[in-house]
């Protein structure tokens, strides 16, 4: 009987072991297939670049760098530098419209996938404000430098001192002085920012936001562009968002941070952008007099965009293709 029981137990044990072994093999195979599917999914979606407004040269630069294997942080910095250097763009970098007193001042911020951030405000002598912001992030224990201190730091870091006031912006300023009208023009005067988000081949997200601010602003005014959580915010586990438009309204809503938190709670980038705009509208009875817009992307590569007034668009660079996409809007 003992021998019979031993044989029976051996047979049952072998059967169970075989079932378990097959189950493990099936599990590992299933896991392998899922991982393969994820890799395939990522390769179809990433890398990816989106940016506010129709800045195809900037998005192309960032997108091509990503395709070559650059990190999201390097790509987003190099991408926005294209517009900072373009004197035809009177709302970003060199050649930007001045304040009421004739000062061209730049604001910018940058965020890395690790959550580190850097920012500069009232920068007067260096066109590549986002690059200076990156130096603040990487070379100092601080997040933001302002004014004279920011300019001095930039020179110490090897940036050349530049004259940001170009002949074109001077002529426009002299024309503005004749009437000194200070009413934002929807989708024109508020077209004041390039905000960019990049996702590299590893799925890591970085962002930058850079601007010369509202045209003919009061001397010393700072908008949302360099403010972490307003002009830009990202969480590498969730996604990122950037803003453009009337900075005061965006700052009061901490809009980019709000969008990322809504995505964390499960909302799509589109729904989150719409909620952020609706909150701005609710808090500002004069909302029809200005523009505010957001773009966002989550870790799946899903994109959202929404604005108050018709006319805002964003550019997407993916798989070698630049696409200018009109945003949804309320009015």
C-alpha positions, 0 to 999 in steps of 0.5 A: 500500500505504501508503495502504491501511495508513493507511486500515485503521489509521484504521478499526481505530483508530476502532473501538478508540476507539469501544469504549473510549469505550463502555466509559468511558460504561458505566463512568461509567453503572455508577458513577453507578448505584452512587452513586445506589444508595448515596445511596438506601441511606443515605437509608433507613438514616440518620439513626439513633439507638440508646440503652441501656435504654428512654429513648424521650424521649431517643432521640426528641429526638436522632432529631428533631434528626437529621431536621432536619439536626443533626450527630451530635455535637449530636444525641447531646449533646441526646439524653442531656441529656433524661435528665440533667434528668429527676429521675425518673431516679435513675441519671442526672444531677440526682436521681441516687442518691448514694454511701454518704456522701450525695454525688451525683456524675456521670460522663460522656464524649462522642466526635465523628466526628473521634475527639476525646473529652472526659470528666468524673468526680466532677462534683457541681454540674452536671447536664449532665455530657455537655455539660461533657465536650464543653466539655473536648473542645473548649475544652481540650487535655485529655480528662478533668477530675475533681472540684473542677477539673471543677466549677470548669471547668463554672462558668467555661464558663457552667454554673449551679451546681446542687444535684443531691440532690433530695428524692426521692433524699434520701428513698431515701438515708435509707431505704437508711441503715437497712440499708446493703445494698450488693448490686447488683440486676440490671437495677435498681441497675445500670440506671445509664447512658444511652449513645447513638450517633447517625449523621447524614444524612452517615453520621458517628457520635458518641456519649455516655455519662452516669451518676450511677454505681452507687447507694450506691457508695464515695465516690470510685468511678468506673465505666466511663461516662466512660472512653473505650474502656470506656463508649464508643468509636467510629471513624467509619470503622468504627462505635461501641459503648456499655456499661451495667451493672457498670462494674468488669467493663466497664472490665477488658475495655475492652469498647466498644473491643473491639467496635469493633476486632472490627467493624474485623476484619469481625465484625457488631455482634451478633457483636462484642457477644456476644464482648465479653460472653463475655470478661466472663463468662470473666473473672468467676466471679461473673458471674451476680451482675451485669449487663453489656450493650453496644449497637453500630452499624457504618457500614452501620447494622447494630445489635447488642446483647447482655447477660449476664442477661435484661432489658436492652433498647435503644431505636432511633429511625429514620424517626420511629419509636421502638422498644424492642428486647429484647437477646439474652442468655446467661442 
